[in-house]
């Protein structure tokens, strides 16, 4: 029972570590691509690119849902050996401390670069910083209360606190047995695939211009909560994992097919505004199934081929959170200085990605990893 005593940690599931590193790699490539896609961002290249825009459109369908699925799974295993109090303390240190540090130290340069590149401010960064607290970002001001790309840390902490009473209740002997039996029913492919329907219904019902806003990573926060709950309740179940693993080829085929159909629709008729037309509902439902098929496919391949550890994984698993916290600030800064660099778009993309990785890893290896105060601020344990 959670709340009284701490138990020994369970055997580590290395496939979750690999999937976490994979998700971080994709979100890094995604943010490098935002410099070149057709939508507005903090800083934009002079020339956009259709292929890179398609990559952004494709990856936004599943990358942040994958983060929340993995967070739900990690929450399950974390609560299996931590008390509720220890869990909250761990979440606070790992999520809130880096978030607050990022809001006041790492995010202001992004806001400054956005204001300068959009001709909304002229002057040095040190002249801008006193104005960082002028109003709220996204409401006409500068203060990035959600941490820009660090919004995930904020939302994950809120989800962790809101769902903790439910998760503790489900771990009690009676409800846990009921939950295990109920979730085990979804070890059949048809029922497992049908779990996309609640996502589709919410996509239809929630107005994306109102309560269902998709400002955070392309999805509504209500959908992220569902992904988080799915991760906690479904994926730790052994029989369901076996079904997901066995279905990986089928889910990959379904994911590719639905993605192609959606891409054709997007390029031909576009994605219409909120309404009740049949094609709008069809595209909305399709979007939910695209995300769900890709999630099942990725987790299935992870469970099948990545149940091992090596030196790279051990290093990457330690570095993944500092990498996430740092990456967008580094990318935006490098993009800003390369706006007027007149070279091929894809070559520029490679330069941005390569130089950003090098800068992030150098900062992590030579500075963050060595100083306990920075390890604390970046959500890491002390060196010893």
C-alpha positions in Angstrom: 0.0 0.0 0.0 1.3 3.4 -1.0 1.7 6.0 1.8 3.2 4.0 4.7 6.5 2.5 3.7 8.9 2.5 0.8 9.7 -0.8 -1.0 12.6 -1.8 -3.1 12.5 -0.4 -6.7 11.2 -2.9 -9.3 13.5 -4.3 -12.0 14.2 -1.5 -14.4 12.4 -1.7 -17.7 15.1 -0.6 -20.2 12.7 -0.2 -23.1 11.1 2.7 -21.3 14.5 4.4 -21.0 15.1 3.8 -24.7 11.6 5.2 -25.6 12.3 8.3 -23.4 15.6 8.9 -25.2 13.9 8.4 -28.6 11.1 10.8 -27.7 13.7 13.4 -26.7 15.5 12.9 -30.0 12.3 13.5 -32.0 11.3 16.5 -30.1 14.7 18.0 -30.6 14.5 17.4 -34.4 11.0 18.8 -34.3 12.1 22.1 -32.7 15.0 22.4 -35.1 12.4 22.0 -37.9 10.2 24.8 -36.5 12.7 27.3 -37.8 11.8 26.2 -41.4 8.1 25.2 -41.3 5.2 27.4 -42.6 3.8 28.4 -39.2 5.1 31.2 -37.0 7.6 30.5 -34.2 10.0 32.4 -32.0 12.4 32.9 -34.9 12.0 32.0 -38.6 14.2 31.3 -41.5 13.8 33.5 -44.5 12.7 30.5 -46.6 10.3 27.8 -45.4 10.3 24.3 -46.7 7.4 22.0 -47.6 9.1 18.7 -46.7 10.2 20.0 -43.3 6.6 21.3 -42.8 5.3 17.8 -43.4 7.7 16.4 -40.9 6.4 18.9 -38.3 2.8 18.1 -39.2 3.5 14.4 -38.9 5.5 14.4 -35.6 3.1 16.7 -33.8 0.4 14.0 -34.2 2.1 11.7 -31.7 5.3 13.0 -30.1 3.8 14.8 -27.0 1.2 12.1 -26.5 4.1 9.7 -26.3 5.7 11.8 -23.6 2.5 11.6 -21.5 2.1 7.9 -22.1 5.7 7.3 -20.9 5.1 9.6 -17.9 2.0 7.6 -17.0 4.0 4.4 -17.1 6.9 5.9 -15.1 4.4 7.1 -12.5 3.1 3.6 -12.1 6.6 2.2 -11.4 7.5 5.2 -9.2 4.5 4.6 -6.9 5.3 0.9 -6.7 8.3 1.7 -4.4 7.7 5.2 -3.1 5.2 6.5 -0.6 2.8 9.3 -1.7 4.9 11.9 0.1 8.1 10.7 -1.4 6.5 10.7 -4.8 5.4 14.3 -4.5 8.8 15.4 -3.2 10.5 13.6 -6.1 8.1 15.2 -8.6 8.7 18.6 -7.2 12.4 18.4 -7.3 12.5 16.9 -10.8 9.8 19.1 -12.4 9.0 22.3 -10.5 12.6 23.3 -9.6 13.8 23.0 -13.2 10.6 24.8 -14.4 11.1 27.8 -12.1 14.8 27.9 -13.0 14.0 27.8 -16.7 11.3 30.4 -16.5 13.7 33.0 -15.0 17.0 32.0 -16.6 16.6 29.9 -19.7 13.4 31.1 -21.2 13.9 34.9 -21.2 16.6 34.7 -24.1 13.9 32.9 -26.2 11.4 35.7 -25.6 14.0 38.3 -26.3 15.0 36.7 -29.6 11.3 36.4 -30.6 10.7 40.1 -29.8 13.8 41.2 -31.7 13.2 39.0 -34.7 9.6 40.1 -34.9 10.6 43.8 -34.6 8.8 44.2 -31.3 12.0 45.3 -29.4 15.3 46.8 -30.2 18.2 46.8 -27.8 20.5 44.4 -25.9 19.3 41.4 -23.9 20.3 43.2 -20.7 18.1 46.1 -21.7 15.2 43.7 -22.4 15.4 41.6 -19.2 13.7 44.2 -16.9 10.8 44.1 -19.3 10.5 40.3 -19.1 7.9 40.7 -16.3 5.8 43.1 -18.4 2.5 41.2 -18.8 2.0 37.5 -19.6 3.3 35.8 -22.7 0.5 34.8 -25.1 -1.6 37.6 -23.7 0.4 40.4 -25.2 3.2 40.4 -22.6 6.6 38.9 -22.1 6.6 36.8 -18.9 6.5 33.1 -20.0 4.6 31.8 -17.0 4.3 28.3 -18.6 8.0 28.1 -19.4 7.5 28.0 -23.2 8.8 24.5 -24.2 9.0 23.7 -20.4 5.2 23.6 -20.2 5.4 19.8 -20.2 7.0 19.9 -16.8 4.3 22.2 -15.4 1.4 20.0 -16.8 3.0 16.8 -15.8 3.4 18.0 -12.2 -0.3 19.2 -12.2 -1.4 15.8 -13.6 0.7 13.9 -11.0 -0.9 15.8 -8.1 -4.5 15.6 -9.5 -4.3 11.9 -10.2 -2.4 10.8 -7.1 -5.5 10.1 -4.9 -6.9 7.9 -7.7 -3.6 6.1 -8.2 -3.3 5.4 -4.5 -6.9 4.1 -4.4 -6.2 1.8 -7.4 -3.2 0.3 -5.6 -5.3 -0.9 -2.7 -5.8 -4.7 -2.7 -9.5 -4.6 -3.7 -9.5 -1.9 -6.4 -6.2 -3.0 -7.7 -7.5 -6.5 -8.4 -10.6 -5.0 -10.1 -8.5 -2.7 -12.2 -6.1 -5.5 -13.2 -9.1 -7.6 -14.4 -10.7 -4.7 -16.2 -7.6 -3.6 -18.0 -6.6 -7.2 -18.9 -9.7 -7.3 -21.1 -7.9 -4.9 -23.5 -5.3 -7.6 -24.3 -7.5 -8.2 -27.4 -6.4 -6.2 -30.4 -9.9 -4.9 -31.3 -10.6 -3.7 -27.8 -7.1 -2.2 -27.6 -7.6 -0.3 -30.8 -11.0 0.9 -29.7 -9.3 3.0 -26.9 -8.8 5.6 -29.6 -12.6 6.3 -29.6 -12.6 8.3 -26.3 -9.8 10.4 -27.8 -11.8 10.9 -31.0 -14.9 11.9 -29.0 -13.1 14.5 -27.0 -11.5 15.8 -30.2 -15.0 16.3 -31.7 -16.6 17.7 -28.5 -13.9 20.1 -27.4 -13.8 23.4 -29.2 -10.1 24.0 -30.2 -10.8 27.8 -30.0 -12.1 27.5 -26.5 -11.8 24.9 -23.8 -10.1 22.5 -26.1 -7.3 24.8 -27.2 -4.3 23.0 -28.7 -1.7 25.6 -27.9 0.4 23.0 -26.0 2.1 20.7 -28.5 -0.9 20.5 -30.8 -3.3 18.7 -28.4 -5.8 19.6 -25.8 -4.8 19.2 -22.1 -7.8 17.0 -21.7 -6.4 14.6 -24.3 -3.0 14.6 -22.5 -4.7 13.6 -19.3 -6.2 10.6 -21.1 -2.8 9.6 -22.5 -1.3 9.9 -19.0 -4.0 7.7 -17.5 -3.6 5.2 -20.3 0.1 5.0 -19.6 -0.5 4.4 -15.9 -3.4 1.9 -16.2 -2.8 -0.1 -19.4 0.9 -0.3 -20.4 2.3 -1.8 -17.1 -0.1 -4.8 -17.6 2.0 -7.7 -18.8 -0.8 -9.3 -21.0 -1.5 -5.9 -22.7 2.2 -5.3 -23.3 2.4 -8.7 -25.0 -0.6 -7.9 -27.2 1.0 -4.5 -28.1 4.3 -6.2 -28.9 2.6 -8.9 -31.0 0.6 -6.3 -32.9 3.5 -4.0 -33.7 3.5 -4.8 -37.5 -0.3 -4.4 -37.7 -0.3 -1.1 -35.8 2.6 0.2 -37.9 0.6 -0.6 -41.1 -2.5 1.1 -39.7 -0.4 4.1 -38.6 1.1 4.6 -42.0 -2.2 4.1 -43.8 -4.1 6.6 -41.6 -1.2 9.1 -41.8 -1.1 9.0 -45.6 -4.9 9.5 -45.8 -4.8 12.4 -43.4 -1.8 14.0 -45.2 -3.7 13.7 -48.5 -6.7 15.4 -46.9 -4.6 18.1 -45.4 -2.9 18.9 -48.7 -6.1 18.9 -50.7 -9.0 20.2 -48.6 -7.1 21.4 -45.6 -8.1 21.0 -42.0 -11.4 23.0 -41.5 -12.4 25.1 -38.5 -14.5 23.8 -35.6 -17.9 22.6 -36.8 -20.1 19.6 -37.5 -19.5 18.8 -41.1 -18.9 15.2 -41.9 -15.4 15.7 -43.3 -14.4 17.7 -40.2 -15.6 14.9 -37.9 -13.9 12.4 -40.2 -10.5 14.1 -40.0 -10.8 14.6 -36.3 -11.5 10.9 -35.7 -8.7 10.1 -38.0 -6.3 12.2 -36.1 -7.1 10.4 -32.8 -6.5 7.0 -34.5 -3.3 8.2 -36.1 -1.9 9.1 -32.7 -3.1 5.9 -31.0 -1.7 3.6 -33.8 1.7 5.4 -33.7 1.8 5.1 -29.9 1.0 1.4 -30.0 3.5 0.8 -32.8 6.4 2.7 -31.0 5.8 1.0 -27.7 5.4 -2.4 -29.4 8.7 -2.1 -31.2 10.3 -0.8 -28.0 9.1 -3.8 -25.9 10.3 -6.2 -28.6 13.8 -4.9 -29.4 15.0 -2.7 -26.6 15.0 -4.7 -23.4 18.7 -4.1 -22.8 21.1 -1.5 -21.5 24.5 -0.3 -22.5 26.8 2.6 -21.8 25.0 4.9 -24.3 21.7 4.3 -22.6 23.1 4.9 -19.1 24.6 8.2 -20.2 21.6 9.3 -22.2 19.1 8.4 -19.5 21.0 10.7 -17.1 21.3 13.5 -19.7 17.8 13.4 -21.1 16.2 15.9 -18.6 18.9 18.5 -18.8 18.9 18.0 -22.6 15.2 18.7 -22.7 15.5 21.8 -20.4 18.3 23.3 -22.5 17.5 22.3 -26.0 15.1 24.9 -27.2 17.0 27.9 -25.8 20.1 26.7 -27.6 18.3 26.0 -30.9 16.5 29.4 -30.9 19.8 31.2 -30.2 21.7 29.4 -33.0 18.8 29.9 -35.4 18.8 33.6 -34.6 22.4 34.0 -35.7 21.9 31.9 -38.9 18.8 33.7 -40.2 20.7 35.5 -42.9 23.0 32.6 -43.8 22.3 32.0 -47.4 22.8 28.2 -47.8 20.6 25.2 -48.7 17.7 24.7 -46.3 18.6 21.1 -45.5 22.3 21.9 -45.0 21.3 24.7 -42.7 19.0 22.3 -40.8 21.9 19.9 -40.3 24.2 22.7 -39.1 21.6 23.9 -36.6 21.0 20.3 -35.3 24.6 19.4 -35.1 25.8 22.6 -33.5 22.9 22.5 -31.0 23.6 18.9 -29.9 27.3 19.8 -29.5 26.5 22.9 -27.4 24.0 21.1 -25.2 26.2 18.1 -24.5 29.2 20.4 -23.8 27.2 22.4 -21.3 25.8 19.3 -19.7 29.1 17.4 -19.5 31.5 20.2 -18.5 29.2 22.3 -16.3 25.9 20.9 -15.2 27.1 17.4 -14.5 30.0 18.6 -12.4 28.3 21.1 -10.1 25.7 19.9 -7.5 23.9 23.2 -7.5 23.3 23.0 -11.2 22.4 19.3 -11.0 19.7 20.3 -8.5 18.4 23.1 -10.7 18.2 20.7 -13.7 16.4 17.9 -11.8 19.4 15.6 -11.2 20.6 13.9 -8.0 23.8 14.9 -6.4 27.0 13.5 -7.8 27.5 11.1 -5.0 
